[in-house]
Amino acid sequence: MSSSPERRPSFARAFPASPELDALVEAFARGDYARVRAGAPALEKASEDEAIRAAARTLVDRTEPDPLALRLLLLTGVLLVLLAGWWMVHGKPPAAPTPTSAPVERVRPQ
């Protein structure tokens, strides 16, 4: 089950040829990161070839979330909690409408 070159991610084009590694690269290209996370550590332990082990580590590293994205998500959550808390403590209902001095005349159609 070899990955076609056009389906292979650009960072994986230099990986060595191995049926197990090719299957993991194909799973990565399909977006099956759970399979990559499960199979790559096993391949890394089982392989004698250092290039295959390095490629398996690279695949696992590529499935990890971006640290900057995690920090921004955490910052967004903190700001949301702070803003909601501030609004609950300092928020007031809208002012009641003041009555007008002259009543409003309603016109009925004839």
N, C-alpha and C positions, 0 to 999 in steps of 0.2 A: 504494500500500500504506500507507494511513494508519492510525495507531494509534487504536483506540477510546479515548475519554476515560477509561473505567473501567479500561482496561488500562495506561494511561500512569502512570508513577510521579508522585507528587505534585510533586516538584521539577521535572519536565519539563512540567507543564501550561502554564507561561507561555512555553515555547519557541515560536519562530516556525514557521509552517507551511512545510515544505519536504519534498518526497518523499524526498530522501536522508537528511535529519535524522530524519524519521518512521521510516524503515527502521532507522536506528541505535537510536532509542528503543525500537522494537519488539523489536530484538535484545537490548537491555539488559533489557527487561521479561521476556523469555524466559530470561535468564541466559546468553546467548551473548556473554560479555565479550570473547572473542578477536576476534569480528567487530567489536565496538565499538572495541577497541584498534587494529585494523587500518584500519577505515574512518573513524574520527573525525579522525585527523591529516590524512588525504587530503582530507576535506571541509573542514577548517579552512584548508588551503592553497588549495583551489580556490574557495572561496566569497568573494564580494565583500562580502557582508552581514556586518557586525560582530556582529549578534545571533546569526547562525547559527554564526559562528566561536566566539563565547563559549559557545554551547550545546554545541558539539562538545568544547570544552575541559572543560566541566562533566561531560560524559559520561565522558571519559577519567579525570578526577579521581575520579569516583565508582567506578571500577573498581580504583583503587589500594587496597592493604591499609591497614587502620587502623594508624597508627604505634604506638598504645598496645598493640594486640594483638601487633604484632611484638616490642615490648620485653618484654611478658609471656612470649611464647613463648621468646625468647632467655634470659630469666631462669630459666624452667623448665628449659631445657636445661642451663644452667650449674649449677643446683642439683642436677639429676640426676647430672651428671658428678662434682660434688664429693661427693655422698652415696655414690655407687658407689665412688669412689676411697677415701674414708674407710673404708668397710666392707671393702674389699679389704686395706687396710693394717692396720686394727685388729680386724677380725673374727676370732673364734675359733670352733672347732667346739664344739658343745654338750658339756657335761661328761658323762663316762661314768656310767651308772647305778651306784650303789653296791649291792653284793650285800646282801641281807637276812640277818639272823642265823638265822632259822628258814626251812627250806625250805617251799615252798608245797605243800600237799597237794592233789592232783588227785582229784576224785571222778568215778568212772565210773558212768554209768547202768547199771542191771541189767536 
